[in-house]
């Protein structure tokens, strides 16, 4: 008796037919093999997309001195990232997109929005006074884009944008010194010379001026606590061309010390009119106006003896995490390439990209803004402007050192900025002591 063989009954569509099933299976495998190269190509293409860093910068307008180092620093950074950077095992090209804010807050906000929405930047870096920083940071916070900044006292960045001590920001992080450090540097300078301790203030009607002049958290209560009296003629508009009222009050109040946070063009007007009206203080210590060589040179011989806070200099003891250069070597490189005297902007612009590249290399998922933000928050980097670790004194801030300097007659250049007081940071040596204005 012949043994019965089990068989499959064919279905209406024939799919139960073994030979047809094998044919379909083989066809599917073949199709997958044919399709595989295009799938792999698309995956590889997606994996190596360029990483975009946005830089809104005041390359023109009254804040242009702050952006003077842009081209020098960007040329160096672009060489460093010419072959891309490794992020989570994948090498990505890097694009740095720079847009001019024209030293205007409204324009800064527009530029930031464009970088976020049109250029799709992954990370924003920004510097150069709160007029440039805060509107950019606000756009990043609003749109969920990580942002790293420096270049204004941390309180102006933090409280000036509505944060509270126990509740900061989600996306924006800042490293710089604070108003308390500025006041300490100033009063340390002034206490080194005999004066009547009467201080005249030049505070403009802007973010810096309003924060510094605040009667609760600003300079007035600090000066009182140190035994200085204050003559405050009120806020002025930065484009004013007449300081006669302020000078008259300073003369009437027997002011021997001038302080302020004032842009170079406004200070040039004040200082010229002070000479015309025979107002001769013993000490003039101003932020912004006496920071940069070009500005001081524009005052002629009346630039000699001006004093200022020094954010960073060729005397700073720090090194670049990217190039290994010391502060002195970076300054020398800047002077060799650009033929100009070093400025504090060189170090702080360089360190923006030190931190930015360190953050990107530590990011676990480059396609996730939150992952980049988490890497920003976890920063712990020795940079050329000092160690950066966010969270002190508040969540979104890391403080940098500050000392006092004075402009003197130079040897290689017309004027040199010498460190004259380091009571706030002994790691930076002094070259001389403060001298009164002649």
C-alpha positions in Angstrom: 0.0 0.0 0.0 1.5 3.3 -1.0 2.1 5.7 1.8 0.1 8.9 1.5 2.2 12.0 1.3 1.1 15.2 3.1 0.5 18.0 0.7 -0.6 21.6 1.0 -3.8 22.6 -0.7 -3.2 25.6 -2.9 -5.2 28.7 -1.8 -6.9 31.1 -4.2 -4.0 33.5 -4.3 -1.4 30.7 -4.5 0.6 31.8 -1.5 0.5 28.4 0.1 2.4 27.0 -2.9 5.9 26.1 -1.7 7.6 27.0 -5.0 5.8 30.4 -5.1 6.7 31.1 -1.5 10.4 30.4 -2.2 10.2 32.6 -5.2 8.7 35.5 -3.2 11.2 35.0 -0.4 14.2 35.0 -2.8 12.8 38.0 -4.7 12.4 40.0 -1.4 16.0 39.2 -0.4 17.2 40.3 -3.8 15.2 43.5 -3.6 16.6 44.2 -0.2 20.2 43.7 -1.5 19.5 46.0 -4.4 17.9 48.6 -2.2 20.6 48.4 0.6 23.1 50.7 -0.9 20.7 53.6 -1.3 19.4 53.0 2.3 22.9 53.0 3.7 23.8 56.1 1.7 20.8 57.9 3.1 21.6 56.8 6.6 25.3 57.9 6.3 24.3 61.2 4.7 21.9 61.9 7.7 24.6 60.9 10.2 27.2 63.3 8.9 25.2 66.4 8.6 27.1 69.6 9.4 26.9 71.0 12.9 26.0 74.7 12.8 27.2 77.3 15.4 25.7 80.8 15.2 27.6 84.0 16.2 25.6 87.2 16.4 28.4 89.9 16.6 28.4 93.7 16.7 30.8 94.1 13.8 29.7 97.6 13.0 28.4 100.5 15.2 29.5 101.8 18.6 30.3 98.3 20.0 32.5 97.3 17.0 35.7 97.3 19.2 34.3 94.3 21.0 34.2 92.4 17.8 37.6 93.4 16.6 39.0 89.9 17.2 36.3 88.1 15.2 38.3 87.4 12.0 41.4 86.4 13.8 39.7 84.0 16.2 37.4 82.6 13.5 40.3 81.9 11.1 42.0 79.9 13.9 38.9 78.0 14.9 38.0 77.1 11.3 41.4 75.6 10.8 41.0 73.5 14.0 37.6 72.1 12.7 38.6 71.9 9.0 38.3 68.1 9.1 35.2 68.1 11.3 34.8 67.0 15.0 33.9 63.6 16.5 30.5 63.5 18.1 29.4 60.2 19.6 31.7 58.3 17.2 30.7 60.2 14.1 32.8 62.8 12.4 30.7 65.9 11.6 31.7 69.0 9.5 31.3 72.3 11.4 29.8 75.5 10.1 30.2 78.8 11.9 27.6 81.4 10.8 28.4 85.0 11.7 25.9 87.8 11.4 26.3 91.5 12.2 24.0 92.9 14.9 25.2 96.4 14.1 25.4 97.2 17.8 21.6 97.3 18.0 19.5 95.3 20.4 16.5 95.0 18.1 18.8 93.9 15.3 20.5 91.4 17.6 17.1 89.7 18.3 16.3 89.6 14.6 19.7 88.1 13.8 19.3 85.5 16.5 15.8 84.5 15.2 17.2 84.2 11.7 20.0 82.0 12.8 17.6 79.8 14.7 14.7 79.6 12.2 16.4 79.9 8.8 19.9 78.7 9.4 18.9 76.0 12.0 21.9 76.5 14.2 22.5 73.8 16.8 24.3 76.0 19.2 24.5 79.8 19.7 27.6 81.7 21.0 27.4 85.4 21.8 29.4 88.1 23.6 29.9 91.9 23.7 27.7 93.8 26.3 24.1 93.1 27.4 22.8 95.1 24.4 24.1 92.3 22.2 23.9 89.3 24.6 20.5 89.6 26.2 18.2 89.8 23.1 20.1 86.8 21.6 19.8 84.8 24.8 16.1 85.6 25.0 15.5 84.3 21.5 17.4 81.1 22.4 15.4 80.6 25.6 12.2 81.2 23.7 13.0 78.7 20.9 14.8 76.0 22.9 18.3 76.5 21.5 21.4 76.1 23.7 23.4 79.3 24.1 26.7 80.2 25.6 27.7 83.8 26.3 30.2 86.1 28.0 31.0 89.8 28.0 28.7 91.4 30.6 28.4 91.1 34.4 26.5 88.0 35.2 23.8 89.8 37.1 22.9 91.9 34.0 22.6 88.6 32.0 20.7 86.8 34.8 18.5 89.2 36.7 18.3 91.6 33.8 16.4 88.9 31.9 14.0 88.2 34.7 15.6 85.2 36.5 15.5 84.7 40.2 18.1 83.2 42.5 16.3 79.9 42.9 15.0 79.7 39.3 17.2 80.4 36.3 17.0 79.5 32.6 16.7 76.3 30.7 18.8 77.0 27.6 21.1 79.9 28.2 24.5 79.9 30.1 26.9 82.6 30.8 30.5 82.9 32.2 31.9 86.3 33.3 32.7 88.3 36.4 30.0 90.0 38.5 29.1 93.5 39.5 30.5 92.7 43.0 33.9 91.9 41.4 33.8 95.2 39.4 33.0 97.3 42.6 35.8 95.5 44.5 38.3 96.2 41.8 37.3 99.8 41.6 37.4 100.5 45.3 40.7 98.7 45.6 42.2 100.9 42.9 40.8 104.1 44.5 41.9 103.2 48.0 45.5 103.0 46.8 45.7 106.8 46.2 44.9 109.6 48.7 41.6 111.3 47.6 38.6 112.9 49.3 36.7 109.7 48.3 34.0 111.7 46.4 32.9 109.7 43.3 31.1 111.1 40.3 29.1 108.6 38.2 28.6 108.4 34.4 25.9 105.8 34.0 23.9 105.8 30.8 20.3 104.8 30.3 21.0 101.3 29.1 21.2 97.8 30.6 24.7 98.2 32.0 24.1 101.7 33.3 20.7 100.9 35.0 22.1 97.7 36.6 25.3 99.4 37.9 23.4 102.4 39.3 20.7 100.3 41.0 20.2 101.7 44.5 19.7 98.3 46.1 21.9 95.9 44.2 24.2 98.3 42.3 27.3 100.4 43.0 25.7 103.1 45.2 25.2 100.9 48.4 28.6 99.3 47.8 30.4 102.6 47.6 28.7 103.8 50.8 29.8 100.6 52.6 33.4 101.4 51.6 33.3 105.0 52.8 32.9 106.7 49.4 30.3 109.4 48.8 28.5 109.6 45.4 27.5 112.4 43.1 25.0 110.9 40.6 23.7 113.4 38.0 21.2 110.8 36.7 21.1 108.6 33.6 22.0 110.0 30.2 21.4 108.8 26.7 24.4 107.2 25.1 24.2 109.4 22.0 24.3 112.7 24.0 26.8 115.3 22.9 26.6 117.6 25.9 27.9 116.7 29.3 27.9 120.2 30.7 25.3 119.5 33.3 27.2 116.5 34.6 30.5 118.3 34.7 29.0 121.2 36.6 27.6 118.9 39.3 31.0 117.1 39.6 32.8 120.4 40.1 30.2 121.6 42.6 30.5 118.3 44.5 34.3 118.4 44.5 34.5 115.1 42.7 38.0 113.6 42.6 37.1 110.2 41.2 35.1 109.4 38.0 33.4 106.0 37.5 31.0 104.8 34.9 30.0 102.2 32.3 30.2 104.3 29.1 30.8 103.6 25.4 33.9 105.1 23.9 32.2 107.7 21.7 30.2 109.1 24.7 33.3 109.1 26.9 35.4 110.9 24.3 32.8 113.7 24.3 32.7 113.9 28.1 36.5 113.8 28.5 37.0 116.5 25.9 34.4 118.8 27.5 35.9 118.1 30.9 39.2 119.5 29.7 37.5 122.5 28.1 35.7 123.2 31.4 38.8 122.6 33.6 37.4 119.7 35.4 40.5 117.6 36.6 39.7 114.5 38.7 42.6 112.5 40.2 41.3 109.1 39.0 39.1 108.1 36.1 38.1 104.4 36.2 35.5 103.6 33.5 34.2 100.4 31.9 33.9 100.0 28.2 35.5 103.3 27.4 39.0 102.3 28.6 39.0 98.6 27.7 40.5 98.7 24.2 43.7 100.2 22.8 41.9 101.8 19.8 39.5 103.7 22.0 42.2 104.9 24.4 44.4 106.0 21.5 41.5 108.1 20.1 41.6 110.2 23.3 45.2 111.3 22.5 47.4 112.1 25.5 44.3 112.3 27.7 44.1 108.6 27.4 47.2 108.3 29.6 46.4 107.3 33.2 42.9 106.1 32.6 42.1 103.0 34.6 39.7 100.1 34.1 38.8 96.6 35.1 40.9 94.0 33.1 38.9 91.0 32.1 41.8 89.2 30.4 45.3 90.2 29.3 48.7 88.8 28.1 49.5 88.5 31.8 46.7 86.0 32.5 48.0 82.6 33.7 45.6 80.4 31.7 46.0 78.3 28.5 43.8 77.4 25.6 42.2 73.9 25.8 42.2 73.9 22.0 45.7 75.0 21.0 47.7 74.8 24.3 48.7 78.5 23.9 49.2 80.6 26.9 47.5 84.0 27.1 50.8 85.7 26.2 51.3 83.4 23.2 47.7 84.1 21.9 48.3 87.8 22.3 51.6 87.6 20.4 49.9 85.6 17.7 47.1 88.2 17.4 49.7 91.0 17.1 51.7 89.1 14.5 48.8 88.2 12.3 46.8 91.4 12.7 49.5 93.9 13.4 47.5 95.3 16.3 47.8 95.5 20.0 46.0 92.7 22.0 42.6 93.4 23.5 40.5 91.5 26.1 38.2 90.5 23.3 40.8 88.1 21.9 40.8 85.8 24.9 37.0 85.9 25.5 36.1 85.3 21.8 38.6 82.4 21.7 37.2 80.8 24.8 33.6 80.9 23.4 34.7 78.4 20.9 36.8 76.4 23.3 33.6 75.8 25.3 31.4 75.4 22.3 33.6 72.7 20.7 34.0 70.9 24.1 30.2 70.9 24.5 29.6 69.5 21.1 32.2 66.7 21.5 30.5 65.6 24.7 27.0 65.7 23.3 25.3 62.3 23.2 22.8 63.0 20.5 23.6 65.9 18.2 20.1 65.9 16.8 18.6 66.7 20.2 18.8 70.3 21.4 18.2 69.0 25.0 21.3 66.8 24.7 23.5 69.7 23.6 22.0 71.8 26.5 22.8 69.0 29.0 26.4 69.0 27.7 26.6 72.8 28.2 25.3 72.5 31.8 27.9 69.8 32.5 30.8 71.9 31.3 34.0 71.6 33.4 36.7 73.1 31.3 40.0 75.0 32.0 39.8 77.6 29.3 42.1 80.5 28.3 39.9 82.9 30.3 39.8 80.7 33.4 38.0 77.6 34.6 34.4 77.3 33.4 31.9 75.2 35.5 28.3 76.4 35.5 26.3 76.5 38.7 28.1 79.1 40.9 26.8 81.5 42.1 23.6 80.5 40.3 22.6 77.7 38.0 23.4 79.3 34.6 26.6 81.2 35.6 30.3 80.6 36.0 32.5 83.4 37.3 35.8 84.5 35.7 38.6 86.5 37.5 38.9 90.3 37.3 41.8 92.7 38.2 42.5 96.4 37.8 44.7 98.1 35.2 46.0 101.5 34.1 47.1 102.8 30.7 50.6 104.1 30.5 53.0 105.3 27.8 54.0 102.2 25.9 57.3 100.9 24.3 56.1 98.9 21.3 52.7 100.6 21.1 51.5 104.1 22.0 49.9 103.0 25.3 50.2 99.8 27.3 47.7 98.4 29.8 49.5 97.5 33.0 48.0 95.4 35.9 48.1 97.7 38.9 45.9 95.9 41.5 45.2 92.2 41.9 43.6 92.0 45.3 40.6 90.2 43.8 42.8 87.6 42.1 46.3 87.0 43.2 47.0 84.6 40.3 47.6 87.5 38.0 50.7 89.5 38.9 50.9 93.3 39.0 53.4 95.4 37.0 53.1 98.7 38.9 50.9 100.6 41.3 48.1 103.1 40.3 49.3 106.6 39.6 47.0 109.7 39.8 46.2 111.5 36.6 48.6 114.3 35.9 
